[in-house]
Amino acid sequence: MKPGIHPEYGPVVFRDKAASSAFLTRSTATSDKTVEWEDGNTYPVVDVEISSASHPFYTGAARVLDTAGRVERFERRYGRRGAN
């Protein structure tokens, strides 16, 4: 790697505002705000709107659409394509 052109890669806390949860990981993201983590060290904190802790796909709250029912309803209304 070429020295001096890459951002610093270090520990950062990402805090999910929707789920009130946080996780510590490594990233190049930076922030002026800091938080004291469970291990007693202080890390920069980045607030995010949504993460795996609050996203419906990961929490199991995702809605399943009835696409077959929609297609059948459309065909009943407007007929099948190519049918005379």
N, C-alpha and C positions, 0 to 999 in steps of 0.2 A: 504494500500500500504506500502511496505517496504521502509523505508527512505534511501535516498542516492544512489539508484540504477537506478532511472528513470531520463531521460533527462528532462531539463526544458521546460515547455510548456508555450509559451507566444506569443504575437503579432509579426507577421512577414509580410513584404510586399513582394508579389510575382510580379515580373515585367516581362511581356511578351515581348521579344525582337522583335518578328515578327509583333505584332499588336500595339506596343507602348502604351500598357495599363498596369495598375497595380491595384492590389487589396490587401486590408489588411485583414488578417485572423490570426487565431492562429495555431501554428505548433511547432514541436520540431526541425525543420530545423534551422540551425544557419549559420551565415555569418559574415565576418569581415567588409563588406561594410554596410554602413547605408544610409538612406535617410530621409529627413524631409517630413512628411506626411501632408495632408491637414489640420489636426487638430493642427498642430504646433509641434507635438512630433516627436522625432527621433526614427526610428525603423530599425532593420536589414533588408536588402533587398536581396532576392534570385532571380537571373535572370534565367528564363526558356525559352526554345526554342519555346514551343507551349503551349497554354492554350485554354480554351473555347472561348476566344476572337479571336483566329486565326485558330482554327481547322476547317477544311471544314465541318465536321458533324454538328457542332454547328452554323456555320455561314450560312448554307444553300447552300454552294458552292460545296457540294459533288456531284460527278458524279453518275448517275444511270446506271448500266450496263444492257444491253439488253440480259439477260441470255436465254430467250426463243428463241430469234433470233439465238443465238449461237448454241443452241441445234438443232434447225431445220436445220441450215446450215451444222452442223456435220452429221446429219442423211441423208441429201441429198447427201453429199459427200461419205460417207462410208456405208450407208444403216442402217436400224434398226438392233438392236442386236437380234439375234435369227431368223431373217428372212432369208429364203433360196431362 
